[in-house]
Amino acid sequence: MVRSLPYILFVCFIIACAGSQKREEERIRRILESTASYHIERAAAATDSGHFDQAVKRLRQAAEIAPWEPAVFNNMGVAFYHMEEYDSAIV
């Protein structure tokens, strides 16, 4: 029994680290999703694949975070243009 104690402790340590890593990954994901650049990149990917409505959604999220960022509004105009919503593209 005494000899198996180090192995049990080692297994418990590995399990604890795995749970800790998952929590850390979740925390990092939340931090990334709170940045405008994350939403701009996701919008660019959506635009590249032709999902312009999703791009506009992401760009609106980015505009809430960083309303001073001109790339957000330029990219939104491009997405609206591809959706043939020209008045929205101009605005």
N, C-alpha and C positions, 0 to 999 in steps of 0.2 A: 504494500500500500504506500509506503513512504517513497519508494522508487517511482511510482506512477504520479506522484504529486507534481514534480516539475513538468511533466508532459501535460497534465491537466491545466496547470497554470499557463503554460505556453499556448495551448489551444484557446483558453479564455482570453488571453492577450490578443491573439490573432482575430478572434471574433469581435472583440472590442474595437480593435483598429479598423476593421472593415466597416463597422457601423459608424465610426468616427469619420472615416473617409467619405462615406455616403453623405453624411451631414455637411461636411466641408464642401463637397461638390454641389450640393443643393444651395448652400450659402453663396458660393461663387456664381451659380446660375442666376440667383436672385439679384446679385450685384450687377451682373452683365445686363440683365433685362431692364435694369433701371437706368441705363445709359442711352443717350440718343444715338450714338454710333452703332450700337447693337441693332436698333430698329432700322437705321438707314441701311445697314448691310443686309438685313433680312428683306427689306423692301427692294433692294437691288436684285437679290436672288429671285424674288417674286416677279419683278419686272422682266428679268432675263428669261423666265419660264412662261411669260405671258399672262401671269395672274395679277393684272393691274389693280383689281379691286382690293386684293390682299396687300399690294404695295401701298395703296393709299391709306389703308388702315394702319399699317406700320408707320408710315410717314406722319400720320396724325398723332400717333403716340410719341414719335420723336419730337414733333413740334410742341407738344405739351412739356416735354423735358427741356428742350433747348429752342425756344422761339426765336432766338437770334441767329440761328444757323441757316445761312442761305441755301446750302445744299438740300436741306429738307424741302424747301418750297420749290426749288428748281426741279427736283426729282418728282415732286407731287404734280407739278405742271406737265411734265413728260408723261407721267402715268395717266393723267386726265386726257391728255392729247391722244394717247393710244386708245383710250376708251371712247374717243370721239365726243367728249364732253368739253367742248372748246371754251365755253364761258368759264367753267371752273378752271381750266388750264390757264387762262389769261389771269384770273384772279390769283 
